């Protein structure tokens, strides 16, 4: 079984609050580019940043981040 990847619903939660990437970045103390790379799954945030993002969006970490099993490659048993 392949490794799962970290998926996120960051953009959806940010949009729900009407926040730009720059506004969310300012709330959590990072750059707009960091928010962009997390949203696009280029950068995996630290646990601390994940908690800060969830808090800024007024949701739980699990509502923002999840294990994406669909991106894991399934390998046959040997």
N, CA, C and O atoms as a Tripos MOL2 file, in Angstrom:
@<TRIPOS>MOLECULE
protein
  312   311    78     0     0
PROTEIN
NO_CHARGES

@<TRIPOS>ATOM
      1 N           0.8480   -1.1800    0.0000 N.3       1 UNK1
      2 CA          0.0000    0.0000    0.0000 C.3       1 UNK1
      3 C           0.8890    1.2370    0.0000 C.2       1 UNK1
      4 O           1.8380    1.3140    0.7800 O.2       1 UNK1
      5 N           0.5960    2.2010   -0.8600 N.am      2 UNK2
      6 CA          1.3730    3.4210   -0.9510 C.3       2 UNK2
      7 C           1.0490    4.3720    0.1820 C.2       2 UNK2
      8 O           0.0550    4.2110    0.8910 O.2       2 UNK2
      9 N           1.8940    5.3500    0.3350 N.am      3 UNK3
     10 CA          1.6980    6.3380    1.4000 C.3       3 UNK3
     11 C           0.6390    7.3540    0.9830 C.2       3 UNK3
     12 O           0.5920    7.7920   -0.1660 O.2       3 UNK3
     13 N          -0.2000    7.7130    1.9360 N.am      4 UNK4
     14 CA         -1.2040    8.7420    1.6930 C.3       4 UNK4
     15 C          -0.5320   10.1110    1.7120 C.2       4 UNK4
     16 O           0.5320   10.2890    2.3040 O.2       4 UNK4
     17 N          -1.1630   11.0600    1.0640 N.am      5 UNK5
     18 CA         -0.6650   12.4330    1.0590 C.3       5 UNK5
     19 C          -1.5970   13.3010    1.8970 C.2       5 UNK5
     20 O          -2.7490   12.9470    2.1450 O.2       5 UNK5
     21 N          -1.0700   14.4420    2.3240 N.am      6 UNK6
     22 CA         -1.8780   15.3700    3.0990 C.3       6 UNK6
     23 C          -2.7030   16.2350    2.1590 C.2       6 UNK6
     24 O          -2.1580   17.0070    1.3690 O.2       6 UNK6
     25 N          -4.0110   16.1010    2.2490 N.am      7 UNK7
     26 CA         -4.9120   16.9400    1.4760 C.3       7 UNK7
     27 C          -5.3930   18.0860    2.3570 C.2       7 UNK7
     28 O          -5.2280   18.0560    3.5770 O.2       7 UNK7
     29 N          -5.9820   19.0870    1.7360 N.am      8 UNK8
     30 CA         -6.5150   20.1860    2.5430 C.3       8 UNK8
     31 C          -7.6860   20.8690    1.8680 C.2       8 UNK8
     32 O          -7.8580   20.8280    0.6490 O.2       8 UNK8
     33 N          -8.4770   21.4960    2.7090 N.am      9 UNK9
     34 CA         -9.6110   22.2960    2.2520 C.3       9 UNK9
     35 C          -9.3890   23.7630    2.6610 C.2       9 UNK9
     36 O         -10.3350   24.4870    2.9710 O.2       9 UNK9
     37 N          -8.1480   24.1640    2.6520 N.am     10 UNK10
     38 CA         -7.7820   25.5050    3.1080 C.3      10 UNK10
     39 C          -8.4560   26.5830    2.2670 C.2      10 UNK10
     40 O          -9.0290   27.5280    2.8100 O.2      10 UNK10
     41 N          -8.3900   26.4470    0.9600 N.am     11 UNK11
     42 CA         -8.9660   27.4690    0.0810 C.3      11 UNK11
     43 C         -10.4710   27.6080    0.3060 C.2      11 UNK11
     44 O         -10.9990   28.7190    0.3320 O.2      11 UNK11
     45 N         -11.1640   26.4710    0.4700 N.am     12 UNK12
     46 CA        -12.6040   26.5050    0.6720 C.3      12 UNK12
     47 C         -12.9660   27.2310    1.9720 C.2      12 UNK12
     48 O         -13.8790   28.0560    1.9950 O.2      12 UNK12
     49 N         -12.2490   26.9190    3.0430 N.am     13 UNK13
     50 CA        -12.5320   27.5730    4.3260 C.3      13 UNK13
     51 C         -12.1620   29.0630    4.2930 C.2      13 UNK13
     52 O         -12.8570   29.8960    4.8760 O.2      13 UNK13
     53 N         -11.0660   29.3840    3.6090 N.am     14 UNK14
     54 CA        -10.6500   30.7830    3.4900 C.3      14 UNK14
     55 C         -11.6930   31.5700    2.7080 C.2      14 UNK14
     56 O         -12.0590   32.6820    3.0890 O.2      14 UNK14
     57 N         -12.1700   30.9840    1.6110 N.am     15 UNK15
     58 CA        -13.1720   31.6560    0.7780 C.3      15 UNK15
     59 C         -14.4920   31.8300    1.5330 C.2      15 UNK15
     60 O         -15.1700   32.8460    1.3830 O.2      15 UNK15
     61 N         -14.8470   30.8380    2.3400 N.am     16 UNK16
     62 CA        -16.0850   30.9120    3.1210 C.3      16 UNK16
     63 C         -16.0880   32.1440    4.0190 C.2      16 UNK16
     64 O         -17.1350   32.7480    4.2510 O.2      16 UNK16
     65 N         -14.9040   32.5170    4.5260 N.am     17 UNK17
     66 CA        -14.7980   33.7010    5.3860 C.3      17 UNK17
     67 C         -14.5200   34.9790    4.6000 C.2      17 UNK17
     68 O         -14.4450   36.0630    5.1780 O.2      17 UNK17
     69 N         -14.3690   34.8520    3.2950 N.am     18 UNK18
     70 CA        -14.1050   36.0240    2.4650 C.3      18 UNK18
     71 C         -12.7070   36.5850    2.6400 C.2      18 UNK18
     72 O         -12.4830   37.7820    2.4590 O.2      18 UNK18
     73 N         -11.7590   35.7130    2.9960 N.am     19 UNK19
     74 CA        -10.3810   36.1580    3.2180 C.3      19 UNK19
     75 C          -9.5230   35.9440    1.9780 C.2      19 UNK19
     76 O          -9.6680   34.9410    1.2800 O.2      19 UNK19
     77 N          -8.6350   36.8860    1.7110 N.am     20 UNK20
     78 CA         -7.6290   36.6840    0.6750 C.3      20 UNK20
     79 C          -6.4930   35.8610    1.2740 C.2      20 UNK20
     80 O          -6.4080   35.6970    2.4910 O.2      20 UNK20
     81 N          -5.6310   35.3520    0.4160 N.am     21 UNK21
     82 CA         -4.4520   34.6420    0.9090 C.3      21 UNK21
     83 C          -3.6140   35.5620    1.7930 C.2      21 UNK21
     84 O          -3.0920   35.1290    2.8210 O.2      21 UNK21
     85 N          -3.4850   36.8120    1.4020 N.am     22 UNK22
     86 CA         -2.6830   37.7690    2.1750 C.3      22 UNK22
     87 C          -3.2970   38.0270    3.5490 C.2      22 UNK22
     88 O          -2.5750   38.1390    4.5400 O.2      22 UNK22
     89 N          -4.6070   38.1210    3.6120 N.am     23 UNK23
     90 CA         -5.2750   38.3620    4.9010 C.3      23 UNK23
     91 C          -5.1040   37.1710    5.8430 C.2      23 UNK23
     92 O          -4.8350   37.3490    7.0310 O.2      23 UNK23
     93 N          -5.2590   35.9590    5.3120 N.am     24 UNK24
     94 CA         -5.0620   34.7740    6.1480 C.3      24 UNK24
     95 C          -3.6090   34.6730    6.5850 C.2      24 UNK24
     96 O          -3.3250   34.3250    7.7310 O.2      24 UNK24
     97 N          -2.6970   34.9740    5.6830 N.am     25 UNK25
     98 CA         -1.2720   34.9370    6.0170 C.3      25 UNK25
     99 C          -0.9540   35.8890    7.1610 C.2      25 UNK25
    100 O          -0.2000   35.5410    8.0700 O.2      25 UNK25
    101 N          -1.5200   37.0820    7.1210 N.am     26 UNK26
    102 CA         -1.2800   38.0620    8.1820 C.3      26 UNK26
    103 C          -1.8250   37.5650    9.5160 C.2      26 UNK26
    104 O          -1.2210   37.8010   10.5620 O.2      26 UNK26
    105 N          -2.9490   36.8860    9.4830 N.am     27 UNK27
    106 CA         -3.5410   36.3690   10.7230 C.3      27 UNK27
    107 C          -2.6700   35.3150   11.4010 C.2      27 UNK27
    108 O          -2.6540   35.2090   12.6270 O.2      27 UNK27
    109 N          -1.9510   34.5420   10.5990 N.am     28 UNK28
    110 CA         -1.1560   33.4480   11.1780 C.3      28 UNK28
    111 C           0.3430   33.7210   11.1830 C.2      28 UNK28
    112 O           1.1190   32.9060   11.6810 O.2      28 UNK28
    113 N           0.7560   34.8580   10.6320 N.am     29 UNK29
    114 CA          2.1600   35.2530   10.6920 C.3      29 UNK29
    115 C           3.0730   34.5950    9.6730 C.2      29 UNK29
    116 O           4.2370   34.3110    9.9590 O.2      29 UNK29
    117 N           2.5310   34.3510    8.4620 N.am     30 UNK30
    118 CA          3.3520   33.8120    7.3830 C.3      30 UNK30
    119 C           3.1560   34.6840    6.1490 C.2      30 UNK30
    120 O           2.4170   35.6680    6.1890 O.2      30 UNK30
    121 N           3.8120   34.3270    5.0640 N.am     31 UNK31
    122 CA          3.6620   35.0930    3.8250 C.3      31 UNK31
    123 C           2.4740   34.5800    3.0190 C.2      31 UNK31
    124 O           1.9930   33.4690    3.2420 O.2      31 UNK31
    125 N           2.0130   35.3900    2.0940 N.am     32 UNK32
    126 CA          0.9520   34.9810    1.1790 C.3      32 UNK32
    127 C           1.3960   33.7670    0.3730 C.2      32 UNK32
    128 O           0.5980   32.8710    0.0980 O.2      32 UNK32
    129 N           2.6610   33.7420   -0.0020 N.am     33 UNK33
    130 CA          3.1880   32.6220   -0.7780 C.3      33 UNK33
    131 C           3.0920   31.3100    0.0060 C.2      33 UNK33
    132 O           2.8380   30.2570   -0.5790 O.2      33 UNK33
    133 N           3.2920   31.3680    1.3130 N.am     34 UNK34
    134 CA          3.1650   30.1600    2.1290 C.3      34 UNK34
    135 C           1.7390   29.6350    2.0630 C.2      34 UNK34
    136 O           1.5270   28.4320    1.9080 O.2      34 UNK34
    137 N           0.7610   30.5260    2.1780 N.am     35 UNK35
    138 CA         -0.6430   30.1100    2.0850 C.3      35 UNK35
    139 C          -0.9060   29.4910    0.7180 C.2      35 UNK35
    140 O          -1.5620   28.4540    0.6180 O.2      35 UNK35
    141 N          -0.3970   30.1210   -0.3290 N.am     36 UNK36
    142 CA         -0.5810   29.6110   -1.6830 C.3      36 UNK36
    143 C           0.0130   28.2180   -1.8400 C.2      36 UNK36
    144 O          -0.6200   27.3400   -2.4270 O.2      36 UNK36
    145 N           1.2190   28.0050   -1.3230 N.am     37 UNK37
    146 CA          1.8600   26.6960   -1.4900 C.3      37 UNK37
    147 C           1.1880   25.6140   -0.6490 C.2      37 UNK37
    148 O           1.1930   24.4450   -1.0360 O.2      37 UNK37
    149 N           0.6140   25.9820    0.4880 N.am     38 UNK38
    150 CA         -0.1470   25.0040    1.2770 C.3      38 UNK38
    151 C          -1.4260   24.6460    0.5200 C.2      38 UNK38
    152 O          -1.7560   23.4680    0.3890 O.2      38 UNK38
    153 N          -2.1450   25.6490    0.0240 N.am     39 UNK39
    154 CA         -3.3840   25.3990   -0.7150 C.3      39 UNK39
    155 C          -3.1500   24.4950   -1.9190 C.2      39 UNK39
    156 O          -3.9960   23.6600   -2.2410 O.2      39 UNK39
    157 N          -2.0240   24.6520   -2.5770 N.am     40 UNK40
    158 CA         -1.7100   23.8860   -3.7810 C.3      40 UNK40
    159 C          -0.9360   22.6060   -3.5010 C.2      40 UNK40
    160 O          -0.4380   21.9570   -4.4210 O.2      40 UNK40
    161 N          -0.8380   22.2480   -2.2310 N.am     41 UNK41
    162 CA         -0.1960   21.0050   -1.7980 C.3      41 UNK41
    163 C           1.2650   20.8910   -2.2210 C.2      41 UNK41
    164 O           1.7790   19.7940   -2.4370 O.2      41 UNK41
    165 N           1.9250   22.0440   -2.3350 N.am     42 UNK42
    166 CA          3.3520   22.0710   -2.6260 C.3      42 UNK42
    167 C           4.1400   21.9970   -1.3230 C.2      42 UNK42
    168 O           5.2200   21.4100   -1.2710 O.2      42 UNK42
    169 N           3.5880   22.5980   -0.2730 N.am     43 UNK43
    170 CA          4.2300   22.6890    1.0400 C.3      43 UNK43
    171 C           3.3280   22.0520    2.0840 C.2      43 UNK43
    172 O           2.1390   22.3610    2.1600 O.2      43 UNK43
    173 N           3.8990   21.1600    2.8900 N.am     44 UNK44
    174 CA          3.1610   20.5460    3.9960 C.3      44 UNK44
    175 C           3.4490   21.3760    5.2420 C.2      44 UNK44
    176 O           4.6020   21.4840    5.6590 O.2      44 UNK44
    177 N           2.4140   21.9610    5.8390 N.am     45 UNK45
    178 CA          2.6470   22.8250    6.9960 C.3      45 UNK45
    179 C           3.0480   22.0230    8.2320 C.2      45 UNK45
    180 O           2.7130   20.8460    8.3670 O.2      45 UNK45
    181 N           3.7660   22.6840    9.1180 N.am     46 UNK46
    182 CA          4.0890   22.0810   10.4150 C.3      46 UNK46
    183 C           2.8030   21.9240   11.2130 C.2      46 UNK46
    184 O           1.7750   22.5090   10.8730 O.2      46 UNK46
    185 N           2.8670   21.1420   12.2590 N.am     47 UNK47
    186 CA          1.7010   20.9880   13.1350 C.3      47 UNK47
    187 C           1.3000   22.3390   13.7070 C.2      47 UNK47
    188 O           0.1100   22.6370   13.8110 O.2      47 UNK47
    189 N           2.2730   23.1570   14.0780 N.am     48 UNK48
    190 CA          1.9860   24.4740   14.6440 C.3      48 UNK48
    191 C           1.2470   25.3510   13.6410 C.2      48 UNK48
    192 O           0.2570   25.9940   13.9890 O.2      48 UNK48
    193 N           1.7220   25.3820   12.4010 N.am     49 UNK49
    194 CA          1.0540   26.1960   11.3830 C.3      49 UNK49
    195 C          -0.3390   25.6410   11.0880 C.2      49 UNK49
    196 O          -1.2770   26.4170   10.9100 O.2      49 UNK49
    197 N          -0.4920   24.3390   11.0320 N.am     50 UNK50
    198 CA         -1.8050   23.7430   10.7940 C.3      50 UNK50
    199 C          -2.7880   24.1590   11.8850 C.2      50 UNK50
    200 O          -3.9390   24.4870   11.5960 O.2      50 UNK50
    201 N          -2.3400   24.1450   13.1310 N.am     51 UNK51
    202 CA         -3.1980   24.5610   14.2450 C.3      51 UNK51
    203 C          -3.5540   26.0390   14.1510 C.2      51 UNK51
    204 O          -4.6970   26.4200   14.4000 O.2      51 UNK51
    205 N          -2.5830   26.8680   13.7950 N.am     52 UNK52
    206 CA         -2.8380   28.3080   13.6570 C.3      52 UNK52
    207 C          -3.8330   28.5860   12.5290 C.2      52 UNK52
    208 O          -4.7170   29.4330   12.6600 O.2      52 UNK52
    209 N          -3.6730   27.8600   11.4190 N.am     53 UNK53
    210 CA         -4.5920   28.0410   10.2940 C.3      53 UNK53
    211 C          -6.0100   27.6570   10.6860 C.2      53 UNK53
    212 O          -6.9590   28.3880   10.4000 O.2      53 UNK53
    213 N          -6.1540   26.5150   11.3380 N.am     54 UNK54
    214 CA         -7.4790   26.0800   11.7650 C.3      54 UNK54
    215 C          -8.1010   27.0920   12.7180 C.2      54 UNK54
    216 O          -9.2800   27.4260   12.5980 O.2      54 UNK54
    217 N          -7.3100   27.5740   13.6570 N.am     55 UNK55
    218 CA         -7.8190   28.5540   14.6130 C.3      55 UNK55
    219 C          -8.2530   29.8410   13.9050 C.2      55 UNK55
    220 O          -9.3030   30.4010   14.2180 O.2      55 UNK55
    221 N          -7.4430   30.3060   12.9510 N.am     56 UNK56
    222 CA         -7.7760   31.5340   12.2200 C.3      56 UNK56
    223 C          -9.0450   31.3700   11.3880 C.2      56 UNK56
    224 O          -9.7630   32.3380   11.1400 O.2      56 UNK56
    225 N          -9.3150   30.1370   10.9580 N.am     57 UNK57
    226 CA        -10.4940   29.8610   10.1480 C.3      57 UNK57
    227 C         -11.6910   29.4280   10.9920 C.2      57 UNK57
    228 O         -12.7790   29.1910   10.4670 O.2      57 UNK57
    229 N         -11.4790   29.3270   12.3020 N.am     58 UNK58
    230 CA        -12.5190   28.9440   13.2620 C.3      58 UNK58
    231 C         -13.1070   27.5620   12.9460 C.2      58 UNK58
    232 O         -14.3210   27.3590   12.9620 O.2      58 UNK58
    233 N         -12.1970   26.6240   12.6580 N.am     59 UNK59
    234 CA        -12.5760   25.2290   12.4150 C.3      59 UNK59
    235 C         -11.5360   24.3350   13.0810 C.2      59 UNK59
    236 O         -10.5170   24.8220   13.5710 O.2      59 UNK59
    237 N         -11.7880   23.0360   13.0980 N.am     60 UNK60
    238 CA        -10.8050   22.1070   13.6330 C.3      60 UNK60
    239 C          -9.7490   21.7960   12.5790 C.2      60 UNK60
    240 O          -9.9690   22.0040   11.3850 O.2      60 UNK60
    241 N          -8.6220   21.3040   13.0220 N.am     61 UNK61
    242 CA         -7.5530   20.9120   12.0950 C.3      61 UNK61
    243 C          -8.0680   19.8570   11.1160 C.2      61 UNK61
    244 O          -7.7420   19.8820    9.9290 O.2      61 UNK61
    245 N          -8.8800   18.9270   11.6330 N.am     62 UNK62
    246 CA         -9.4030   17.8560   10.7830 C.3      62 UNK62
    247 C         -10.3620   18.3630    9.7130 C.2      62 UNK62
    248 O         -10.5510   17.7040    8.6900 O.2      62 UNK62
    249 N         -10.9630   19.5170    9.9350 N.am     63 UNK63
    250 CA        -11.8280   20.0940    8.9120 C.3      63 UNK63
    251 C         -11.0230   20.7200    7.7800 C.2      63 UNK63
    252 O         -11.5310   20.8900    6.6720 O.2      63 UNK63
    253 N          -9.7710   21.0610    8.0560 N.am     64 UNK64
    254 CA         -8.9190   21.6710    7.0430 C.3      64 UNK64
    255 C          -8.0140   20.6360    6.3860 C.2      64 UNK64
    256 O          -7.8780   20.6190    5.1630 O.2      64 UNK64
    257 N          -7.3980   19.7750    7.1870 N.am     65 UNK65
    258 CA         -6.4110   18.8210    6.6850 C.3      65 UNK65
    259 C          -6.9030   17.3920    6.8310 C.2      65 UNK65
    260 O          -7.5780   17.0560    7.8050 O.2      65 UNK65
    261 N          -6.5610   16.5460    5.8550 N.am     66 UNK66
    262 CA         -6.9920   15.1530    5.8700 C.3      66 UNK66
    263 C          -5.9850   14.3020    5.0920 C.2      66 UNK66
    264 O          -5.2230   14.8110    4.2700 O.2      66 UNK66
    265 N          -6.0000   13.0080    5.3670 N.am     67 UNK67
    266 CA         -5.1700   12.0830    4.6080 C.3      67 UNK67
    267 C          -5.8730   11.7650    3.3040 C.2      67 UNK67
    268 O          -7.0070   11.2860    3.3050 O.2      67 UNK67
    269 N          -5.2130   12.0250    2.2090 N.am     68 UNK68
    270 CA         -5.7740   11.7760    0.8820 C.3      68 UNK68
    271 C          -5.3120   10.4050    0.4110 C.2      68 UNK68
    272 O          -4.2120   10.2570   -0.1200 O.2      68 UNK68
    273 N          -6.1600    9.4090    0.6090 N.am     69 UNK69
    274 CA         -5.8340    8.0370    0.2110 C.3      69 UNK69
    275 C          -5.9130    7.8640   -1.3020 C.2      69 UNK69
    276 O          -5.2810    6.9610   -1.8500 O.2      69 UNK69
    277 N          -6.6730    8.7110   -1.9830 N.am     70 UNK70
    278 CA         -6.8440    8.5550   -3.4290 C.3      70 UNK70
    279 C          -5.5610    8.8280   -4.1900 C.2      70 UNK70
    280 O          -5.3980    8.3560   -5.3150 O.2      70 UNK70
    281 N          -4.6440    9.5870   -3.5900 N.am     71 UNK71
    282 CA         -3.3800    9.8760   -4.2700 C.3      71 UNK71
    283 C          -2.3380    8.8030   -4.0110 C.2      71 UNK71
    284 O          -1.2770    8.7990   -4.6350 O.2      71 UNK71
    285 N          -2.6400    7.8850   -3.0820 N.am     72 UNK72
    286 CA         -1.7020    6.8080   -2.7780 C.3      72 UNK72
    287 C          -1.7950    5.7420   -3.8610 C.2      72 UNK72
    288 O          -2.8910    5.3510   -4.2640 O.2      72 UNK72
    289 N          -0.6650    5.2830   -4.3210 N.am     73 UNK73
    290 CA         -0.6780    4.2310   -5.3350 C.3      73 UNK73
    291 C          -0.8440    2.8790   -4.6570 C.2      73 UNK73
    292 O          -0.1910    2.5840   -3.6560 O.2      73 UNK73
    293 N          -1.7120    2.0780   -5.2090 N.am     74 UNK74
    294 CA         -1.9520    0.7500   -4.6560 C.3      74 UNK74
    295 C          -1.0430   -0.2210   -5.3760 C.2      74 UNK74
    296 O          -1.0430   -0.3140   -6.6040 O.2      74 UNK74
    297 N          -0.2670   -0.9450   -4.5820 N.am     75 UNK75
    298 CA          0.6600   -1.9110   -5.1520 C.3      75 UNK75
    299 C           0.1660   -3.3150   -4.8360 C.2      75 UNK75
    300 O          -0.2900   -3.5730   -3.7230 O.2      75 UNK75
    301 N           0.2490   -4.2140   -5.7920 N.am     76 UNK76
    302 CA         -0.2130   -5.5740   -5.5420 C.3      76 UNK76
    303 C           0.6420   -6.2660   -4.5020 C.2      76 UNK76
    304 O           1.8210   -5.9510   -4.3420 O.2      76 UNK76
    305 N           0.0390   -7.2160   -3.7900 N.am     77 UNK77
    306 CA          0.7860   -8.0020   -2.8040 C.3      77 UNK77
    307 C           1.8130   -8.8630   -3.5090 C.2      77 UNK77
    308 O           1.5670   -9.3770   -4.6000 O.2      77 UNK77
    309 N           2.9480   -9.0130   -2.8890 N.am     78 UNK78
    310 CA          4.0020   -9.8350   -3.5020 C.3      78 UNK78
    311 C           3.9550  -11.2370   -2.9590 C.2      78 UNK78
    312 O           4.7620  -12.0790   -3.3530 O.2      78 UNK78
@<TRIPOS>BOND
     1     1     2 1
     2     2     3 1
     3     3     4 2
     4     3     5 am
     5     5     6 1
     6     6     7 1
     7     7     8 2
     8     7     9 am
     9     9    10 1
    10    10    11 1
    11    11    12 2
    12    11    13 am
    13    13    14 1
    14    14    15 1
    15    15    16 2
    16    15    17 am
    17    17    18 1
    18    18    19 1
    19    19    20 2
    20    19    21 am
    21    21    22 1
    22    22    23 1
    23    23    24 2
    24    23    25 am
    25    25    26 1
    26    26    27 1
    27    27    28 2
    28    27    29 am
    29    29    30 1
    30    30    31 1
    31    31    32 2
    32    31    33 am
    33    33    34 1
    34    34    35 1
    35    35    36 2
    36    35    37 am
    37    37    38 1
    38    38    39 1
    39    39    40 2
    40    39    41 am
    41    41    42 1
    42    42    43 1
    43    43    44 2
    44    43    45 am
    45    45    46 1
    46    46    47 1
    47    47    48 2
    48    47    49 am
    49    49    50 1
    50    50    51 1
    51    51    52 2
    52    51    53 am
    53    53    54 1
    54    54    55 1
    55    55    56 2
    56    55    57 am
    57    57    58 1
    58    58    59 1
    59    59    60 2
    60    59    61 am
    61    61    62 1
    62    62    63 1
    63    63    64 2
    64    63    65 am
    65    65    66 1
    66    66    67 1
    67    67    68 2
    68    67    69 am
    69    69    70 1
    70    70    71 1
    71    71    72 2
    72    71    73 am
    73    73    74 1
    74    74    75 1
    75    75    76 2
    76    75    77 am
    77    77    78 1
    78    78    79 1
    79    79    80 2
    80    79    81 am
    81    81    82 1
    82    82    83 1
    83    83    84 2
    84    83    85 am
    85    85    86 1
    86    86    87 1
    87    87    88 2
    88    87    89 am
    89    89    90 1
    90    90    91 1
    91    91    92 2
    92    91    93 am
    93    93    94 1
    94    94    95 1
    95    95    96 2
    96    95    97 am
    97    97    98 1
    98    98    99 1
    99    99   100 2
   100    99   101 am
   101   101   102 1
   102   102   103 1
   103   103   104 2
   104   103   105 am
   105   105   106 1
   106   106   107 1
   107   107   108 2
   108   107   109 am
   109   109   110 1
   110   110   111 1
   111   111   112 2
   112   111   113 am
   113   113   114 1
   114   114   115 1
   115   115   116 2
   116   115   117 am
   117   117   118 1
   118   118   119 1
   119   119   120 2
   120   119   121 am
   121   121   122 1
   122   122   123 1
   123   123   124 2
   124   123   125 am
   125   125   126 1
   126   126   127 1
   127   127   128 2
   128   127   129 am
   129   129   130 1
   130   130   131 1
   131   131   132 2
   132   131   133 am
   133   133   134 1
   134   134   135 1
   135   135   136 2
   136   135   137 am
   137   137   138 1
   138   138   139 1
   139   139   140 2
   140   139   141 am
   141   141   142 1
   142   142   143 1
   143   143   144 2
   144   143   145 am
   145   145   146 1
   146   146   147 1
   147   147   148 2
   148   147   149 am
   149   149   150 1
   150   150   151 1
   151   151   152 2
   152   151   153 am
   153   153   154 1
   154   154   155 1
   155   155   156 2
   156   155   157 am
   157   157   158 1
   158   158   159 1
   159   159   160 2
   160   159   161 am
   161   161   162 1
   162   162   163 1
   163   163   164 2
   164   163   165 am
   165   165   166 1
   166   166   167 1
   167   167   168 2
   168   167   169 am
   169   169   170 1
   170   170   171 1
   171   171   172 2
   172   171   173 am
   173   173   174 1
   174   174   175 1
   175   175   176 2
   176   175   177 am
   177   177   178 1
   178   178   179 1
   179   179   180 2
   180   179   181 am
   181   181   182 1
   182   182   183 1
   183   183   184 2
   184   183   185 am
   185   185   186 1
   186   186   187 1
   187   187   188 2
   188   187   189 am
   189   189   190 1
   190   190   191 1
   191   191   192 2
   192   191   193 am
   193   193   194 1
   194   194   195 1
   195   195   196 2
   196   195   197 am
   197   197   198 1
   198   198   199 1
   199   199   200 2
   200   199   201 am
   201   201   202 1
   202   202   203 1
   203   203   204 2
   204   203   205 am
   205   205   206 1
   206   206   207 1
   207   207   208 2
   208   207   209 am
   209   209   210 1
   210   210   211 1
   211   211   212 2
   212   211   213 am
   213   213   214 1
   214   214   215 1
   215   215   216 2
   216   215   217 am
   217   217   218 1
   218   218   219 1
   219   219   220 2
   220   219   221 am
   221   221   222 1
   222   222   223 1
   223   223   224 2
   224   223   225 am
   225   225   226 1
   226   226   227 1
   227   227   228 2
   228   227   229 am
   229   229   230 1
   230   230   231 1
   231   231   232 2
   232   231   233 am
   233   233   234 1
   234   234   235 1
   235   235   236 2
   236   235   237 am
   237   237   238 1
   238   238   239 1
   239   239   240 2
   240   239   241 am
   241   241   242 1
   242   242   243 1
   243   243   244 2
   244   243   245 am
   245   245   246 1
   246   246   247 1
   247   247   248 2
   248   247   249 am
   249   249   250 1
   250   250   251 1
   251   251   252 2
   252   251   253 am
   253   253   254 1
   254   254   255 1
   255   255   256 2
   256   255   257 am
   257   257   258 1
   258   258   259 1
   259   259   260 2
   260   259   261 am
   261   261   262 1
   262   262   263 1
   263   263   264 2
   264   263   265 am
   265   265   266 1
   266   266   267 1
   267   267   268 2
   268   267   269 am
   269   269   270 1
   270   270   271 1
   271   271   272 2
   272   271   273 am
   273   273   274 1
   274   274   275 1
   275   275   276 2
   276   275   277 am
   277   277   278 1
   278   278   279 1
   279   279   280 2
   280   279   281 am
   281   281   282 1
   282   282   283 1
   283   283   284 2
   284   283   285 am
   285   285   286 1
   286   286   287 1
   287   287   288 2
   288   287   289 am
   289   289   290 1
   290   290   291 1
   291   291   292 2
   292   291   293 am
   293   293   294 1
   294   294   295 1
   295   295   296 2
   296   295   297 am
   297   297   298 1
   298   298   299 1
   299   299   300 2
   300   299   301 am
   301   301   302 1
   302   302   303 1
   303   303   304 2
   304   303   305 am
   305   305   306 1
   306   306   307 1
   307   307   308 2
   308   307   309 am
   309   309   310 1
   310   310   311 1
   311   311   312 2
@<TRIPOS>SUBSTRUCTURE
     1 UNK1         2 RESIDUE 1 A UNK
     2 UNK2         6 RESIDUE 1 A UNK
     3 UNK3        10 RESIDUE 1 A UNK
     4 UNK4        14 RESIDUE 1 A UNK
     5 UNK5        18 RESIDUE 1 A UNK
     6 UNK6        22 RESIDUE 1 A UNK
     7 UNK7        26 RESIDUE 1 A UNK
     8 UNK8        30 RESIDUE 1 A UNK
     9 UNK9        34 RESIDUE 1 A UNK
    10 UNK10       38 RESIDUE 1 A UNK
    11 UNK11       42 RESIDUE 1 A UNK
    12 UNK12       46 RESIDUE 1 A UNK
    13 UNK13       50 RESIDUE 1 A UNK
    14 UNK14       54 RESIDUE 1 A UNK
    15 UNK15       58 RESIDUE 1 A UNK
    16 UNK16       62 RESIDUE 1 A UNK
    17 UNK17       66 RESIDUE 1 A UNK
    18 UNK18       70 RESIDUE 1 A UNK
    19 UNK19       74 RESIDUE 1 A UNK
    20 UNK20       78 RESIDUE 1 A UNK
    21 UNK21       82 RESIDUE 1 A UNK
    22 UNK22       86 RESIDUE 1 A UNK
    23 UNK23       90 RESIDUE 1 A UNK
    24 UNK24       94 RESIDUE 1 A UNK
    25 UNK25       98 RESIDUE 1 A UNK
    26 UNK26      102 RESIDUE 1 A UNK
    27 UNK27      106 RESIDUE 1 A UNK
    28 UNK28      110 RESIDUE 1 A UNK
    29 UNK29      114 RESIDUE 1 A UNK
    30 UNK30      118 RESIDUE 1 A UNK
    31 UNK31      122 RESIDUE 1 A UNK
    32 UNK32      126 RESIDUE 1 A UNK
    33 UNK33      130 RESIDUE 1 A UNK
    34 UNK34      134 RESIDUE 1 A UNK
    35 UNK35      138 RESIDUE 1 A UNK
    36 UNK36      142 RESIDUE 1 A UNK
    37 UNK37      146 RESIDUE 1 A UNK
    38 UNK38      150 RESIDUE 1 A UNK
    39 UNK39      154 RESIDUE 1 A UNK
    40 UNK40      158 RESIDUE 1 A UNK
    41 UNK41      162 RESIDUE 1 A UNK
    42 UNK42      166 RESIDUE 1 A UNK
    43 UNK43      170 RESIDUE 1 A UNK
    44 UNK44      174 RESIDUE 1 A UNK
    45 UNK45      178 RESIDUE 1 A UNK
    46 UNK46      182 RESIDUE 1 A UNK
    47 UNK47      186 RESIDUE 1 A UNK
    48 UNK48      190 RESIDUE 1 A UNK
    49 UNK49      194 RESIDUE 1 A UNK
    50 UNK50      198 RESIDUE 1 A UNK
    51 UNK51      202 RESIDUE 1 A UNK
    52 UNK52      206 RESIDUE 1 A UNK
    53 UNK53      210 RESIDUE 1 A UNK
    54 UNK54      214 RESIDUE 1 A UNK
    55 UNK55      218 RESIDUE 1 A UNK
    56 UNK56      222 RESIDUE 1 A UNK
    57 UNK57      226 RESIDUE 1 A UNK
    58 UNK58      230 RESIDUE 1 A UNK
    59 UNK59      234 RESIDUE 1 A UNK
    60 UNK60      238 RESIDUE 1 A UNK
    61 UNK61      242 RESIDUE 1 A UNK
    62 UNK62      246 RESIDUE 1 A UNK
    63 UNK63      250 RESIDUE 1 A UNK
    64 UNK64      254 RESIDUE 1 A UNK
    65 UNK65      258 RESIDUE 1 A UNK
    66 UNK66      262 RESIDUE 1 A UNK
    67 UNK67      266 RESIDUE 1 A UNK
    68 UNK68      270 RESIDUE 1 A UNK
    69 UNK69      274 RESIDUE 1 A UNK
    70 UNK70      278 RESIDUE 1 A UNK
    71 UNK71      282 RESIDUE 1 A UNK
    72 UNK72      286 RESIDUE 1 A UNK
    73 UNK73      290 RESIDUE 1 A UNK
    74 UNK74      294 RESIDUE 1 A UNK
    75 UNK75      298 RESIDUE 1 A UNK
    76 UNK76      302 RESIDUE 1 A UNK
    77 UNK77      306 RESIDUE 1 A UNK
    78 UNK78      310 RESIDUE 1 A UNK
